[in-house]
Amino acid sequence: MGGTNPGGHNANIAKMSISAVDPIHHPPDSVYLYCIWTQFDSGDTSDAGYGNGDIYGAGSRDGGATWGPSYNLTNTKTPGCVVGDCLSEHWSSMAQNMHNGALHIQYVCDKHPGFAMIGGDWESQWADNPIMYLELEAWVLGTWLERGDANADGTIDLGDAVYILNYLFKGGPPPNPPDSGDANCDGMVELGDAIYLLNYLFKGGPPPGCP
């Protein structure tokens, strides 16, 4: 990002917003957080040399002590764009809590990046900057996902098979994220996933994961 000019009221990484996952969806000793921000790329600038921003995000399952890798969520590139044709996403805001398994993000698509409304010079050219909405499956940012690690303790062992069985037959908490319990990658968490893990652990079966 070296050399990027993000324009007034911006920094190369700016405008953070954090959302939490309701505790009913994860183990009681974990705090799941998601963070989004605007990031400017030196390879994507307007014809005036100002950076076009993208919305990035990352997830944490330990209350922010550590974070997974970041993802570019909008990934719009308009290098050399003129006023009205630029796609620069920023001023993002995320709902305080995840809802129905998704993050809800609102942001501005700036068609005239780098400038503010100041007086009557050319910097104040009018541009329609739409307000955008993005519904994002939270697990897109859940980069810690490991199929088979249903209890999210960082290892695949007998406890994961037991965790799935407790979820299915004893009203235990669901795997979180859900796909971590889908060991055989058939799109469902069911008895077959526990059996798949047991075969892997004790009978030399294939490891959890998708082909």
Secondary structure, 3 states (H helix, E strand, C coil): CCCCECCCCCCCEEEEEEEECCHHHCCCCCECEEEEEEEEEEEEECCCCEEEEEEEEEEECECCCCCCCCEECCCCCCCCCCCCCCCEEEEEEECCECECCEEEEEEEEECCCCCCCCCCCHHHCCCCCCEEEEEEEHHHCCCCCCCCCCCCCCCCCHHHHHHHHHHHHCCCCCCCCHHHHCCCCCCCCCHHHHHHHHHHHHCCCCCCCCC
